[in-house]
Amino acid sequence: MTGFSSEGSETPRGASSFEKMLGLLDLFTTAAPAWATEELIRASGTSRSTCYRYIKALQASGLLTPVAGGAWMLGPRIIELDRTMRLCDPVTVGGLPPLRQLAAQTGHSGLLCLLFSGTVMCVGEAPAQGAPAGLFSRGQRRGLFTGAASKAILAHLPPHQLRAIHARHRTAIAAAGLGADWEGFRQALRAIREAGHCVTQSEFIPGIIGIAAPLFNAEGGVLGSLGIAAEVAAVPPAARAPLAAQVMQAARDACASIAAQGQVAALPARAVG
């Protein structure tokens, strides 16, 4: 995320004025959807006049909008941008039809995810009837080391990115069961690549199993993942291999659709970890 986050008011050293302005948007979350002007000034770490300029520019672009009590919320321009993403993003356009078909065939909730810098973001979902509460949904982000959707992507990142990720996050990687050292990390990811999919259980929500396969662009760069999530009780061990085969086929269908679009937008993320 740019600038700073709502978890603290520290601004990265050397951040440009533009980055600091965009960083204001990171403050707005479901837990804190509205911010008073004075709160934004304090959180930004800039002068009052500078923060006023930032707010005015964000309002003019539609990214912030004023609400009652002198507060601010995210603006309608973001809704417009989201519509553009839904209609034009290659992963969303190419992945949603196979995802929905997979969910209909299996009776389990489908999840479509995109690699976004050092995280994985859900960009599409096909919830099953009676789906458990709290499943990954559009716009939510998760780390790279936990859950089938994330691990299916992580396993297919280029070696130089994996080395950099391991150097910075070795403790978290070990805690996620992905290897106590670099060699263990490599072996864990190799097993996922060779299987063509990843299966995890209770890593985010107790009692939930996830099965995911990677999505690639025409050049073989990993873009995201496609998968299902279900209650463990609904997926006995004997059913997991057939479900994994269905997930991998849906992912192949999505990859073919993404490649057929021929858009330069279907490029893997460069900044990871």
C-alpha positions as CSV (number, residue, x, y, z in Angstrom):
1,M,0.0,0.0,0.0
2,T,1.2,3.5,-0.7
3,G,2.1,6.2,1.8
4,F,1.0,5.0,5.2
5,S,-1.7,2.7,6.6
6,S,-4.5,3.1,9.1
7,E,-2.5,1.0,11.5
8,G,-0.1,3.9,12.2
9,S,0.6,7.5,11.4
10,E,4.2,7.0,10.2
11,T,5.0,8.2,6.7
12,P,7.8,6.3,4.9
13,R,11.0,8.3,4.8
14,G,11.6,9.8,1.4
15,A,8.0,9.5,0.3
16,S,7.1,12.0,-2.3
17,S,4.3,14.5,-1.8
18,F,2.2,12.5,-4.3
19,E,2.8,9.3,-2.3
20,K,1.8,11.0,0.9
21,M,-1.4,12.3,-0.7
22,L,-2.4,8.9,-2.0
23,G,-1.5,7.4,1.4
24,L,-4.5,9.2,2.9
25,L,-6.7,6.7,1.0
26,D,-5.1,3.8,2.9
27,L,-6.6,5.2,6.1
28,F,-10.1,4.4,5.0
29,T,-11.2,0.9,6.0
30,T,-14.3,-1.0,6.9
31,A,-13.3,-0.5,10.6
32,A,-12.7,3.3,10.1
33,P,-14.7,4.4,7.0
34,A,-15.0,8.1,7.9
35,W,-12.2,10.5,9.0
36,A,-12.5,14.1,10.2
37,T,-10.2,16.7,8.6
38,E,-8.3,17.1,11.9
39,E,-7.7,13.3,12.1
40,L,-6.4,13.2,8.5
41,I,-4.0,16.1,9.3
42,R,-2.7,14.3,12.4
43,A,-2.4,10.9,10.6
44,S,-0.7,12.4,7.5
45,G,2.2,13.9,9.4
46,T,2.1,16.9,7.1
47,S,1.3,20.5,7.8
48,R,-2.3,21.7,8.0
49,S,-2.0,23.6,4.7
50,T,-0.4,20.7,2.9
51,C,-3.0,18.2,4.1
52,Y,-5.8,20.6,3.1
53,R,-4.3,20.6,-0.4
54,Y,-4.2,16.9,-0.5
55,I,-7.9,16.6,0.6
56,K,-9.0,19.2,-1.9
57,A,-7.2,17.4,-4.8
58,L,-8.7,14.0,-3.7
59,Q,-12.1,15.5,-3.5
60,A,-11.8,17.1,-6.9
61,S,-10.9,13.8,-8.4
62,G,-13.8,12.1,-6.7
63,L,-11.6,9.9,-4.6
64,L,-12.9,11.5,-1.4
65,T,-16.3,12.9,-0.6
66,P,-17.5,15.1,2.3
67,V,-20.1,13.7,4.7
68,A,-22.0,15.0,7.8
69,G,-20.0,16.3,10.7
70,G,-17.1,17.6,8.7
71,A,-15.8,14.1,7.9
72,W,-14.6,12.4,4.7
73,M,-15.3,9.1,3.1
74,L,-14.1,7.3,0.0
75,G,-15.7,8.9,-3.1
76,P,-17.9,7.7,-6.0
77,R,-15.0,7.8,-8.5
78,I,-13.8,4.6,-6.8
79,I,-17.1,2.9,-7.7
80,E,-16.6,4.0,-11.3
81,L,-13.0,2.6,-11.3
82,D,-14.2,-0.7,-9.8
83,R,-16.7,-1.0,-12.6
84,T,-13.9,-0.5,-15.2
85,M,-11.9,-3.2,-13.4
86,R,-14.7,-5.7,-13.4
87,L,-15.3,-5.1,-17.2
88,C,-11.6,-4.9,-18.3
89,D,-9.3,-6.7,-15.9
90,P,-8.1,-9.8,-17.8
91,V,-8.0,-12.0,-14.8
92,T,-11.6,-11.0,-13.8
93,V,-13.0,-11.2,-17.4
94,G,-11.2,-14.5,-18.2
95,G,-11.6,-16.1,-14.8
96,L,-15.1,-15.5,-13.7
97,P,-17.0,-17.7,-16.2
98,P,-14.8,-20.8,-15.4
99,L,-15.1,-19.9,-11.7
100,R,-18.9,-19.8,-11.7
101,Q,-19.0,-23.0,-13.7
102,L,-16.7,-24.7,-11.2
103,A,-18.8,-23.5,-8.3
104,A,-22.0,-24.8,-10.0
105,Q,-20.4,-28.2,-10.8
106,T,-18.9,-28.8,-7.3
107,G,-21.5,-27.0,-5.1
108,H,-18.6,-25.3,-3.3
109,S,-17.8,-21.6,-3.2
110,G,-15.4,-20.3,-5.8
111,L,-12.6,-17.8,-5.3
112,L,-10.7,-15.8,-8.0
113,C,-7.5,-14.1,-6.7
114,L,-4.9,-11.8,-8.1
115,L,-1.3,-11.3,-7.2
116,F,-1.1,-7.7,-5.9
117,S,2.4,-6.6,-4.9
118,G,3.3,-8.6,-1.7
119,T,-0.2,-9.8,-1.2
120,V,-3.0,-11.8,-2.8
121,M,-6.3,-10.0,-3.4
122,C,-9.7,-11.6,-4.1
123,V,-11.2,-10.1,-7.3
124,G,-14.1,-12.5,-7.8
125,E,-16.3,-14.9,-5.9
126,A,-19.0,-17.4,-6.6
127,P,-20.5,-18.2,-3.2
128,A,-22.3,-21.5,-2.8
129,Q,-25.7,-21.7,-1.1
130,G,-25.2,-21.8,2.6
131,A,-21.5,-20.9,2.3
132,P,-19.7,-20.5,5.6
133,A,-19.3,-16.9,6.9
134,G,-16.1,-15.1,6.5
135,L,-14.8,-16.5,3.3
136,F,-12.5,-14.4,1.1
137,S,-14.4,-11.8,-0.8
138,R,-13.7,-9.2,-3.5
139,G,-11.4,-6.4,-2.4
140,Q,-9.9,-8.3,0.6
141,R,-6.2,-9.0,0.8
142,R,-4.2,-11.8,2.4
143,G,-0.5,-12.6,2.8
144,L,1.4,-14.9,0.5
145,F,2.2,-17.6,3.0
146,T,-1.2,-18.9,4.2
147,G,-4.1,-20.4,2.4
148,A,-4.4,-22.4,-0.9
149,A,-5.1,-19.3,-3.0
150,S,-1.9,-17.6,-1.9
151,K,0.4,-20.7,-1.9
152,A,-0.7,-21.7,-5.4
153,I,0.6,-18.3,-6.5
154,L,3.7,-18.2,-4.4
155,A,5.0,-21.5,-5.7
156,H,5.1,-20.1,-9.2
157,L,7.0,-16.8,-8.6
158,P,10.4,-16.5,-10.3
159,P,13.4,-17.8,-8.3
160,H,14.9,-14.3,-7.8
161,Q,11.6,-13.1,-6.3
162,L,11.4,-16.2,-4.0
163,R,14.9,-15.6,-2.8
164,A,14.2,-12.0,-1.9
165,I,10.9,-13.0,-0.2
166,H,12.6,-15.7,1.9
167,A,15.4,-13.3,2.9
168,R,12.8,-10.8,4.2
169,H,10.2,-13.2,5.6
170,R,11.9,-16.4,6.7
171,T,10.3,-16.3,10.1
172,A,6.8,-16.0,8.7
173,I,7.6,-18.6,6.1
174,A,8.7,-21.1,8.7
175,A,5.6,-20.4,10.9
176,A,3.4,-21.1,7.9
177,G,5.0,-24.6,7.5
178,L,6.8,-23.7,4.3
179,G,10.3,-24.7,5.4
180,A,12.7,-23.8,8.1
181,D,15.4,-22.6,5.7
182,W,15.8,-21.8,2.0
183,E,16.1,-25.4,0.9
184,G,13.0,-26.4,2.8
185,F,11.1,-23.5,1.3
186,R,12.2,-24.5,-2.2
187,Q,11.1,-28.1,-1.6
188,A,7.7,-27.0,-0.2
189,L,7.0,-24.9,-3.3
190,R,8.3,-27.5,-5.7
191,A,5.8,-30.0,-4.3
192,I,3.0,-27.5,-5.0
193,R,4.2,-26.9,-8.5
194,E,4.5,-30.6,-9.3
195,A,1.0,-31.2,-8.0
196,G,-0.4,-28.4,-10.1
197,H,-2.6,-27.2,-7.2
198,C,-2.5,-26.5,-3.4
199,V,-4.7,-27.9,-0.7
200,T,-4.9,-26.3,2.8
201,Q,-7.1,-26.8,5.8
202,S,-8.1,-24.5,8.6
203,E,-5.4,-21.9,7.8
204,F,-7.7,-18.9,7.8
205,I,-11.0,-20.2,9.1
206,P,-11.2,-23.3,11.3
207,G,-12.9,-26.2,9.6
208,I,-12.5,-24.7,6.0
209,I,-10.6,-26.5,3.3
210,G,-9.2,-24.6,0.3
211,I,-8.1,-26.1,-3.1
212,A,-6.5,-23.7,-5.6
213,A,-4.6,-23.7,-8.9
214,P,-2.5,-21.0,-10.4
215,L,-3.4,-18.7,-13.3
216,F,-0.8,-17.7,-15.9
217,N,-0.6,-15.2,-18.8
218,A,0.3,-16.3,-22.3
219,E,4.0,-16.0,-21.5
220,G,3.8,-18.2,-18.4
221,G,4.0,-15.5,-15.8
222,V,1.8,-16.2,-12.7
223,L,-1.1,-13.8,-12.4
224,G,-3.3,-15.2,-9.6
225,S,-5.2,-18.3,-8.7
226,L,-8.6,-19.9,-9.0
227,G,-10.1,-22.3,-6.4
228,I,-12.8,-23.4,-4.1
229,A,-13.4,-23.2,-0.4
230,A,-15.7,-25.5,1.6
231,E,-16.3,-27.0,5.0
232,V,-14.0,-29.9,5.7
233,A,-17.0,-32.1,6.5
234,A,-18.3,-31.6,3.0
235,V,-15.1,-32.7,1.4
236,P,-14.0,-36.2,2.5
237,P,-10.4,-37.2,1.7
238,A,-11.6,-39.4,-1.2
239,A,-13.2,-36.5,-2.9
240,R,-10.2,-34.2,-2.8
241,A,-8.3,-35.5,-5.8
242,P,-11.4,-35.3,-8.1
243,L,-12.1,-31.8,-6.8
244,A,-8.5,-30.8,-7.4
245,A,-8.7,-32.1,-11.0
246,Q,-11.8,-29.9,-11.5
247,V,-10.1,-26.9,-10.0
248,M,-7.1,-27.4,-12.3
249,Q,-9.3,-27.7,-15.4
250,A,-11.1,-24.5,-14.5
251,A,-7.8,-22.8,-14.1
252,R,-6.6,-24.0,-17.5
253,D,-9.9,-22.7,-19.0
254,A,-9.3,-19.3,-17.4
255,C,-5.7,-19.2,-18.6
256,A,-6.9,-19.9,-22.1
257,S,-9.4,-17.1,-21.9
258,I,-6.9,-14.7,-20.4
259,A,-4.4,-15.5,-23.2
260,A,-7.1,-15.1,-25.9
261,Q,-7.7,-11.5,-24.8
262,G,-4.3,-10.5,-26.0
263,Q,-4.1,-7.6,-23.6
264,V,-0.8,-6.2,-22.3
265,A,-2.6,-5.7,-19.0
266,A,-2.3,-9.4,-18.2
267,L,1.2,-9.0,-16.8
268,P,2.6,-10.5,-13.6
269,A,3.3,-8.2,-10.7
270,R,6.9,-7.0,-10.5
271,A,7.1,-5.8,-7.0
272,V,6.5,-8.8,-4.7
273,G,7.2,-9.4,-1.1
